[in-house]
Amino acid sequence: MPQSNSLTGQKVVLQRDDVFQLLTALRERGYCVIGPKLKRGAIVYDELNSGADLPAGWTDTQDGGTYRLQKRRDNALFGYTVGPHSWKKIIHPATRCFWRAKRNGDGFESLGQEREPTKLAFVGVRACDRQAIAVLDKVFLEGKYVDPTYKSQRENVFIVAVNCSQAGGTCFCVSMGTGPKATFGFDLALTEVIENGAHYFVVEIGSTRGAEILGGVPCKEASSEQLAAAKRVVAEAAAHMGRQMDTTDIKGLLYRNYENPRWDNVAARCLNCSNCTMVCPTCFCTTVEDVTDLTDDSTERWRKWDSCFTLDFTYIVGGSVRASALARYRQWMTHKLATWIDQFGTSGCVGCGRCITWCPVAIDITEEARAIRESEAVRKEQHDPHT
């Protein structure tokens, strides 16, 4: 390990098998290590008990409504894009109990909230997902109302980013300016290089914590040739995005097109299944439920993920505010790409492509944005053919 008073920003090299020692070092320092593993026909994020749990030699192929695993010709540890899981499921879980109480004579005794947060190490955070975490941070940590449960867990997360070596069929992070290289908010960032019989990782140190973890892991300073190889890996991924989105004035485009006929087209196909919101790494909407047992001796308050695609989400006395599929899809896409910017100062879309891959009828947000833009251009041409 290179010796320096400040290692942040330095780049070192780990050999492939030394990554396993990195995971061990994290566990020895009390972290629960979460990372990619094969499970139920997909690459998902789950606890890693050892480096053997990583999906070595596996990749995925994705398109609209399609996700398949297949073997690679090499033994890459991170040779895939993103699966159905995002880190949202851990720092903003689908269900969370906030409060419990039990009957105590004529009253109730509060049992408090859930247990203290766990020290977590996220291994394999892609650039788009790192941006998604930053978006969730804006939602839950900024402004007047801070989510204390999210805050306490978020403060206990160590991030090992992995720069993408390939682009998936539904990826468009380059269009959104979110990848494929992680540029902020990590403790360590890895780029996997496999070429000319060599297999190693170029590691950028992003924090003092990251430097401390690497202290017990064999590594050496990266050479100019190794740095150049890592740069080529990321450039190759950037050059082969499966999708593109023109984001020029995207907010204004959607604001001007609330009544565009394209919404009828997509509404005729949308199943209102809410898959897109469940797999999206930034969708954060929830509902709250109070439940009791059959004896009425105990009660609990739970927060659960909800979706703007369900009728109940906007239900008030008299019915749902958005009763049609058209209104619900328009709300989701316009919020994601337009009103989110007004609310939080950033887009709600990070270009991961999950909403395209996991839509049962392959509705494509990039195609819908393109169709709306093109129809607006046609209308302008018809109105003034000289423009």
C-alpha positions in Angstrom: 0.0 0.0 0.0 1.5 3.4 -0.9 2.3 5.5 2.1 0.9 9.0 2.2 -0.7 11.4 4.7 -3.6 11.8 2.4 -4.5 9.0 0.0 -7.8 10.4 -1.1 -7.8 10.7 -4.9 -5.0 8.2 -5.4 -5.4 5.2 -7.6 -4.0 1.8 -6.8 -4.3 -1.7 -8.3 -5.8 -4.8 -6.8 -5.4 -8.2 -8.4 -8.6 -10.1 -8.9 -8.4 -12.4 -5.9 -7.4 -9.5 -3.7 -10.9 -8.1 -4.0 -12.0 -11.0 -1.8 -9.6 -9.7 0.8 -11.2 -6.3 0.5 -14.6 -7.9 1.4 -12.9 -9.7 4.3 -11.4 -6.4 5.6 -14.9 -4.8 5.5 -16.4 -7.7 7.5 -13.6 -7.6 10.0 -14.3 -3.9 10.7 -17.9 -4.7 11.5 -19.6 -4.1 8.2 -22.4 -6.2 6.9 -21.3 -6.6 3.2 -24.1 -6.3 0.6 -23.3 -6.9 -3.0 -24.3 -8.7 -6.2 -25.1 -12.4 -6.2 -27.0 -14.9 -8.3 -30.5 -15.6 -6.9 -33.7 -16.8 -8.6 -32.5 -16.2 -12.1 -31.2 -12.7 -11.7 -28.2 -10.7 -10.2 -29.6 -9.1 -7.1 -28.1 -7.3 -4.1 -27.9 -9.5 -1.0 -25.5 -10.2 1.9 -22.1 -11.5 0.7 -20.6 -14.1 3.1 -17.5 -14.4 1.0 -16.0 -13.4 -2.4 -17.4 -16.7 -3.7 -20.9 -15.2 -3.6 -20.0 -12.7 -6.4 -21.5 -13.6 -9.8 -18.1 -14.5 -11.4 -18.3 -15.2 -15.1 -21.9 -14.1 -15.4 -23.6 -11.3 -17.4 -27.1 -10.2 -18.3 -28.8 -9.3 -21.5 -31.6 -6.8 -21.4 -34.2 -5.2 -23.6 -37.7 -3.9 -23.3 -39.6 -6.5 -21.1 -36.6 -8.9 -21.3 -33.9 -9.9 -18.8 -31.7 -13.0 -19.2 -28.6 -14.3 -17.6 -25.8 -15.8 -19.6 -22.3 -17.0 -19.1 -19.3 -14.8 -20.0 -16.2 -16.0 -21.8 -14.1 -14.7 -18.9 -14.3 -14.7 -15.1 -15.2 -11.1 -14.5 -16.6 -10.4 -11.1 -18.7 -7.4 -12.1 -19.4 -8.2 -15.8 -23.1 -7.3 -15.8 -25.1 -4.1 -15.7 -28.0 -3.7 -13.2 -30.7 -6.1 -12.1 -34.2 -5.6 -10.6 -32.8 -4.5 -7.2 -31.4 -1.1 -6.4 -29.8 0.1 -3.1 -33.2 1.8 -2.4 -34.5 -1.5 -1.0 -31.9 -1.3 1.8 -31.8 2.4 2.8 -35.5 2.9 2.0 -36.9 -0.6 2.5 -40.2 -1.7 1.1 -41.7 -2.2 4.6 -40.6 -0.7 7.9 -42.2 -0.8 11.3 -42.0 2.6 13.0 -43.8 2.0 16.2 -45.2 -0.8 18.4 -47.4 -0.9 21.5 -49.1 -3.4 23.7 -52.1 -3.3 26.0 -51.1 -2.6 29.6 -54.2 -2.7 31.8 -56.5 0.1 30.8 -53.8 1.7 28.5 -51.0 0.9 26.1 -47.3 0.7 26.6 -45.1 1.9 23.8 -42.4 -0.6 22.7 -40.5 2.0 20.8 -39.1 1.9 17.3 -37.1 -0.7 15.4 -33.5 -1.6 16.2 -30.4 0.6 15.7 -29.0 0.8 12.1 -26.4 -1.7 11.0 -23.0 -0.8 9.5 -23.4 -1.6 5.9 -20.9 -1.9 3.0 -22.4 -1.5 -0.4 -20.2 -3.3 -2.9 -20.8 -2.9 -6.7 -22.6 0.5 -6.7 -22.9 1.6 -10.3 -22.6 5.3 -11.2 -26.3 5.6 -12.0 -27.2 4.0 -8.7 -24.8 6.3 -6.9 -26.7 9.2 -8.4 -29.9 7.6 -7.4 -28.7 7.5 -3.8 -27.9 11.2 -4.0 -31.4 11.8 -5.3 -32.9 9.9 -2.3 -30.6 12.0 0.0 -32.2 15.1 -1.4 -35.6 13.8 -0.7 -35.0 12.5 2.8 -32.2 14.6 4.2 -32.7 18.1 2.9 -35.4 20.7 3.5 -37.6 21.1 6.6 -38.5 17.5 7.0 -35.7 15.0 7.5 -36.4 11.3 7.7 -34.6 10.3 10.9 -34.7 6.6 10.2 -33.2 7.1 6.7 -30.6 9.5 8.1 -29.4 7.1 10.8 -29.0 4.2 8.3 -27.5 6.4 5.5 -24.7 7.6 7.9 -23.6 4.0 8.4 -23.0 3.1 4.8 -19.6 2.5 3.2 -19.8 2.6 -0.6 -17.6 0.6 -3.0 -18.5 1.8 -6.5 -17.8 -0.2 -9.6 -17.4 1.7 -12.9 -19.2 0.0 -15.8 -17.3 -2.1 -18.3 -20.3 -2.6 -20.5 -23.6 -1.0 -21.2 -26.9 -2.9 -21.1 -29.6 -2.9 -23.8 -31.8 -0.5 -21.8 -29.0 1.7 -20.3 -29.0 5.5 -21.1 -26.9 6.9 -18.2 -24.8 8.9 -20.7 -27.9 10.8 -21.8 -28.7 11.7 -18.1 -25.1 12.6 -17.2 -24.9 10.0 -14.5 -22.4 7.4 -15.7 -20.9 5.1 -16.6 -18.1 6.3 -14.3 -18.7 7.1 -10.6 -17.4 10.6 -9.9 -18.5 11.4 -6.4 -19.8 10.0 -3.1 -17.8 6.8 -2.8 -15.2 5.5 -0.4 -13.6 3.3 -3.1 -14.3 3.1 -6.8 -13.2 0.0 -8.8 -12.7 -0.4 -12.5 -12.3 -4.0 -13.6 -9.8 -4.6 -16.4 -9.4 -7.9 -18.3 -7.0 -7.7 -21.2 -3.9 -9.5 -22.5 -4.2 -12.3 -19.9 -4.3 -9.8 -17.0 -7.2 -9.4 -14.6 -7.0 -6.6 -12.1 -8.9 -3.6 -10.6 -7.9 0.0 -10.7 -9.1 1.5 -7.4 -9.7 5.2 -6.8 -9.6 6.1 -3.1 -12.5 8.4 -2.3 -12.3 8.9 1.4 -10.1 8.4 4.5 -12.3 5.4 5.4 -11.6 3.9 2.0 -7.8 4.4 2.6 -8.0 2.7 6.0 -9.8 -0.3 4.6 -7.2 -0.7 1.9 -4.5 -0.6 4.6 -4.7 -4.3 5.1 -5.2 -5.3 1.5 -2.3 -6.0 -0.9 -2.2 -3.3 -3.6 0.3 -1.1 -5.3 0.2 2.3 -7.1 -1.4 2.1 -10.5 0.9 2.6 -13.5 0.1 4.9 -16.4 -0.6 1.9 -18.6 -3.1 0.5 -16.1 -4.8 3.9 -15.7 -5.1 4.1 -19.5 -6.6 0.6 -19.6 -9.2 1.5 -17.0 -10.1 4.7 -18.9 -10.6 2.6 -22.1 -13.0 0.3 -20.2 -15.3 3.1 -19.2 -15.1 4.8 -22.6 -16.2 1.5 -24.2 -19.2 1.3 -22.0 -20.1 5.0 -22.7 -19.9 4.4 -26.4 -22.4 1.5 -26.4 -25.5 2.7 -24.6 -28.6 0.6 -25.4 -30.8 3.7 -25.3 -30.6 7.5 -25.6 -32.7 10.3 -24.5 -32.6 13.9 -25.7 -32.9 15.9 -22.5 -32.8 19.4 -24.1 -35.5 21.4 -22.3 -37.1 18.1 -21.1 -38.9 19.9 -18.3 -40.5 22.5 -20.7 -41.3 19.8 -23.3 -43.4 17.8 -20.8 -45.0 20.9 -19.3 -46.1 22.0 -22.8 -47.5 18.5 -23.7 -50.0 17.6 -21.0 -52.6 17.0 -23.7 -50.4 15.3 -26.2 -52.2 12.4 -28.0 -49.2 10.2 -27.2 -50.5 9.8 -23.7 -53.5 7.9 -25.1 -51.2 5.6 -27.0 -49.1 4.7 -23.9 -52.2 4.4 -21.7 -53.7 1.8 -24.0 -50.6 -0.4 -23.4 -49.9 0.3 -19.7 -51.0 -2.4 -17.3 -50.8 -0.1 -14.2 -48.8 -2.9 -12.6 -46.4 -0.4 -10.9 -43.3 -2.5 -11.8 -41.6 0.7 -13.0 -41.9 2.4 -9.7 -40.9 -0.7 -7.7 -37.6 -1.2 -9.6 -36.9 2.5 -10.0 -34.0 3.5 -7.7 -35.4 6.9 -7.0 -39.2 6.4 -6.6 -39.9 6.9 -2.9 -43.6 7.1 -2.4 -45.1 5.3 0.6 -48.2 4.8 2.5 -48.7 4.2 6.3 -50.8 1.4 7.8 -51.8 0.8 11.4 -52.4 -2.9 12.2 -53.5 -4.8 15.3 -53.6 -8.5 16.2 -56.8 -10.4 16.6 -57.0 -9.8 20.4 -56.5 -6.0 20.1 -53.7 -6.4 22.6 -51.0 -5.0 20.4 -50.7 -2.5 17.6 -48.0 -1.5 15.0 -47.5 1.3 12.6 -45.9 0.3 9.3 -44.6 2.3 6.3 -44.8 0.5 3.0 -43.9 1.4 -0.6 -46.7 2.7 -2.6 -47.0 3.8 -6.3 -48.6 6.6 -8.3 -49.9 3.8 -10.6 -52.4 2.5 -8.0 -55.9 3.8 -7.7 -55.7 4.1 -3.9 -52.6 6.3 -4.0 -54.6 9.4 -4.8 -57.9 8.3 -3.2 -59.8 11.0 -1.3 -63.4 11.3 -0.3 -65.3 10.9 -3.6 -62.7 8.8 -5.5 -59.3 8.8 -6.9 -57.7 12.0 -8.3 -56.1 10.2 -11.1 -58.6 7.6 -12.2 -57.3 6.8 -15.7 -54.2 4.9 -16.8 -53.4 8.0 -18.9 -53.4 10.3 -15.9 -51.3 7.9 -13.9 -48.6 7.3 -16.5 -48.4 11.0 -17.4 -48.0 11.8 -13.7 -45.2 9.3 -13.3 -43.2 10.4 -16.4 -43.8 14.1 -15.9 -42.8 13.9 -12.3 -39.7 11.8 -13.1 -38.4 14.1 -15.8 -39.9 17.5 -15.1 -41.6 18.4 -11.8 -38.9 16.5 -9.8 -36.5 19.2 -11.0 -38.7 21.9 -9.5 -39.1 20.0 -6.3 -35.5 18.8 -5.7 -33.3 20.6 -8.3 -32.4 17.4 -10.1 -34.0 14.9 -12.5 -35.6 11.9 -10.9 -34.3 9.7 -13.7 -30.7 8.3 -13.6 -30.8 6.4 -16.9 -30.5 2.9 -15.4 -33.1 1.5 -17.7 -34.8 -0.7 -15.1 -38.3 0.7 -15.9 -37.9 -0.5 -19.5 -36.4 -3.9 -18.8 -39.0 -4.8 -16.1 -42.1 -3.4 -17.8 -44.2 -6.5 -18.9 -45.3 -4.7 -22.1 -41.9 -3.0 -22.7 -43.0 0.6 -22.4 -39.9 2.6 -23.0 -39.5 6.0 -21.3 -36.9 7.1 -23.9 -39.2 6.2 -26.7 -42.1 8.1 -25.1 -40.0 11.2 -24.7 -38.8 11.0 -28.3 -42.4 10.5 -29.6 -43.6 13.6 -27.7 -40.7 15.7 -28.9 -41.3 14.6 -32.5 -45.0 15.2 -32.4 -44.4 18.7 -31.0 -42.0 19.4 -33.9 -44.6 18.2 -36.4 -47.2 20.5 -34.9 -44.9 23.5 -35.1 -44.1 22.6 -38.7 -47.8 22.4 -39.6 -48.5 25.7 -37.8 -45.6 27.5 -39.5 -43.9 25.6 -42.3 -41.2 28.3 -42.6 -39.8 27.8 -39.1 
